[in-house]
Amino acid sequence: ALAREVVEAYISIEGRAEVRVKPTEVRMVLAVTNEGQTARECHMAISETIARLKKSWIELGLPKENVVEDFIAVLPVYEWELKKQEGSDIGVEKKAGYRMQTNVHLAAPNDANVEKALAIAFEQGVTDIIAFDYWSEEIDDYKVKAREQAVKAARSKSDQLLGALFEVAPPVINVQEQTTVHYPESLYE
């Protein structure tokens, strides 16, 4: 345990680094939805739409393993109907059908492919974009590089500042790391 006077008199030195990473992949999630009289009807319509999307995206040159389906929900849809009951108008809820949603995840190597894939989706009536982000398969390697640069910066600052104050540098009592990944959308704020 450190003595109180040591803890209260510590010197903190920070090292920071910024590394920019070019994305190796663009990922998006689209919602494919349908409303119909039966859940089966919705499921068939969604399956047909997804099959057309996959076929078109494969023809675009995107590998089929870059497309993943994710069933979300099937819910009943209700309508209100006015009925007379004992001389008064009463609103009665009546099941009118179903609404189903399946999300389709697509990974593409660049923005140009995504723009073409989106155009195809819009042609199929798929217009709900749930998520859109950039990714790099090299992100972990870049985090290591950033950490090395931050430690080097902290060491340089430590040598300069502590060398001017102390003949013998005090011992390091605590090392902390924080890595923050900023995705492109946060840079537009």
C-alpha positions in Angstrom: 0.0 0.0 0.0 1.2 3.5 -0.8 1.5 6.1 1.9 -1.1 8.8 1.8 1.4 11.6 0.9 2.6 9.5 -2.1 -0.9 9.0 -3.4 -1.9 12.6 -3.0 1.3 13.8 -4.7 1.3 11.6 -7.8 2.3 12.8 -11.2 0.2 11.7 -14.1 1.6 11.5 -17.6 -0.6 10.7 -20.6 0.4 9.4 -24.0 -2.0 9.6 -26.9 -2.1 8.4 -30.4 -4.5 8.6 -33.3 -4.5 6.0 -36.1 -6.9 6.2 -39.0 -8.0 3.0 -40.6 -9.3 2.5 -44.1 -12.3 0.3 -44.0 -12.1 -3.1 -45.6 -15.8 -3.7 -45.5 -19.1 -1.7 -45.5 -22.0 -3.4 -43.7 -25.6 -2.6 -43.8 -28.8 -4.1 -42.5 -32.1 -3.8 -44.4 -35.6 -4.6 -43.1 -37.7 -6.7 -45.5 -41.3 -6.4 -44.4 -44.7 -7.5 -45.7 -48.3 -7.3 -44.6 -50.8 -10.0 -45.6 -53.9 -11.9 -44.6 -51.9 -14.8 -43.1 -48.4 -15.2 -41.6 -47.7 -17.8 -44.3 -48.5 -15.3 -47.0 -46.1 -12.7 -45.4 -43.4 -15.3 -45.1 -43.6 -16.4 -48.7 -43.6 -12.8 -50.0 -40.5 -12.0 -47.8 -38.7 -15.2 -48.9 -39.3 -14.3 -52.5 -38.0 -10.8 -52.1 -34.9 -12.0 -50.2 -34.3 -14.6 -52.9 -34.4 -11.9 -55.6 -32.1 -9.7 -53.6 -29.6 -12.5 -53.1 -29.7 -13.4 -56.8 -29.1 -9.8 -57.9 -26.4 -9.2 -55.3 -24.5 -12.4 -56.3 -24.8 -11.2 -60.0 -23.2 -8.0 -58.8 -20.2 -10.0 -57.6 -21.0 -10.1 -53.8 -20.4 -13.5 -52.3 -23.5 -15.3 -51.0 -21.8 -15.8 -47.6 -21.9 -12.0 -47.2 -25.7 -12.1 -47.0 -27.2 -13.2 -43.7 -30.9 -13.3 -42.9 -32.3 -12.5 -39.4 -35.9 -13.2 -38.7 -37.3 -10.4 -36.4 -41.0 -10.8 -35.8 -44.5 -11.6 -37.0 -47.3 -9.6 -35.4 -51.1 -9.4 -35.9 -52.4 -6.2 -37.5 -55.7 -4.8 -36.2 -58.3 -2.5 -37.7 -61.1 -0.5 -36.0 -64.6 -1.1 -37.0 -67.6 0.9 -35.8 -70.6 -1.1 -34.6 -73.9 -0.2 -33.1 -74.5 -1.6 -29.7 -77.5 -0.6 -27.6 -77.9 2.6 -29.7 -74.3 3.7 -29.4 -71.4 3.6 -31.8 -68.7 1.3 -30.4 -65.2 0.9 -31.8 -64.3 -2.8 -32.1 -60.8 -4.0 -32.9 -60.7 -6.7 -35.5 -57.7 -8.7 -36.7 -57.0 -7.7 -40.3 -53.9 -9.7 -41.0 -50.2 -9.9 -40.1 -47.0 -7.9 -40.4 -43.7 -9.7 -40.7 -40.1 -8.5 -40.7 -36.8 -10.2 -41.6 -33.6 -8.3 -41.6 -31.0 -8.9 -44.3 -27.4 -8.2 -43.4 -25.0 -7.4 -46.3 -21.2 -7.0 -46.2 -19.6 -5.3 -49.3 -16.0 -4.4 -49.9 -16.6 -0.7 -50.7 -19.1 2.1 -51.1 -19.6 1.6 -54.8 -20.8 -1.9 -54.2 -23.1 -0.8 -51.5 -24.7 1.9 -53.7 -25.4 -0.7 -56.4 -26.8 -3.1 -53.7 -29.0 -0.4 -52.3 -30.3 0.5 -55.8 -31.2 -3.2 -56.3 -33.0 -3.2 -52.9 -34.9 -0.1 -53.7 -36.0 -1.7 -57.0 -37.4 -4.6 -54.9 -39.3 -2.2 -52.6 -36.9 -2.7 -49.7 -36.3 0.8 -48.4 -35.8 0.5 -44.6 -32.1 0.8 -43.7 -31.8 -0.4 -40.1 -28.0 0.0 -39.8 -25.0 1.1 -41.9 -21.4 1.0 -40.7 -17.8 0.6 -41.8 -15.5 -2.2 -40.6 -11.9 -3.2 -40.9 -10.6 -6.7 -40.5 -7.3 -5.0 -39.4 -8.8 -3.0 -36.5 -7.1 -5.1 -33.8 -3.7 -4.7 -35.5 -4.2 -0.9 -35.6 -5.2 -0.8 -31.9 -1.8 -2.4 -31.1 0.0 0.2 -33.3 -1.9 3.0 -31.6 -1.0 1.6 -28.1 2.7 1.4 -29.1 2.6 5.0 -30.3 0.8 6.2 -27.1 3.4 4.4 -24.9 6.2 6.0 -26.9 4.6 9.4 -26.6 4.1 9.0 -22.8 7.7 7.7 -22.4 9.1 10.8 -24.3 7.0 13.1 -22.2 8.0 11.4 -19.0 11.7 11.5 -19.9 11.5 15.2 -20.7 9.4 16.3 -17.7 10.6 14.0 -15.0 14.2 14.4 -16.2 14.0 18.1 -15.5 12.5 17.6 -12.0 14.3 14.5 -10.6 17.8 13.0 -10.7 16.2 9.6 -10.4 12.8 9.2 -12.0 10.1 8.0 -9.5 8.7 4.5 -10.0 5.6 3.9 -12.0 2.7 3.1 -9.7 -0.1 2.7 -12.1 -0.6 2.2 -15.9 -4.0 2.6 -17.5 -5.1 2.1 -21.1 -8.1 3.4 -22.9 -8.7 2.7 -26.6 -11.6 4.4 -28.3 -12.7 3.5 -31.8 -14.5 6.3 -33.6 -16.6 5.1 -36.5 -17.2 7.5 -39.5 -20.7 8.7 -38.4 -19.3 10.1 -35.2 -16.9 12.3 -37.1 -19.8 14.2 -38.7 -21.2 15.5 -35.4 
